Amino acid sequence: MSWLYLLSGGVACAIFAYLLVALFYPEKF
């Protein structure tokens, strides 16, 4: 069950990082 927790955590971090980049660099999107 821990791998599922790690996977969902990684996906959440990736989405958060993507939103941060889209917020700071909107001209690239």
C-alpha positions in Angstrom: 0.0 0.0 0.0 3.0 2.3 0.5 3.8 2.4 -3.2 0.3 3.6 -3.9 0.8 6.4 -1.4 4.1 7.3 -2.9 2.7 7.3 -6.4 -0.3 9.6 -5.5 2.1 11.9 -3.6 4.4 12.1 -6.6 1.4 12.9 -8.9 0.2 15.6 -6.5 3.7 17.2 -6.4 3.9 17.1 -10.2 0.6 18.8 -10.6 1.6 21.4 -7.9 4.9 22.1 -9.7 3.1 22.4 -13.1 0.7 24.9 -11.6 3.6 26.9 -10.1 5.4 27.1 -13.4 2.2 28.0 -15.2 1.6 30.8 -12.7 5.1 32.3 -13.0 5.7 31.7 -16.7 2.2 32.1 -18.4 3.8 33.0 -21.7 4.9 29.4 -22.2 1.4 28.0 -22.0 
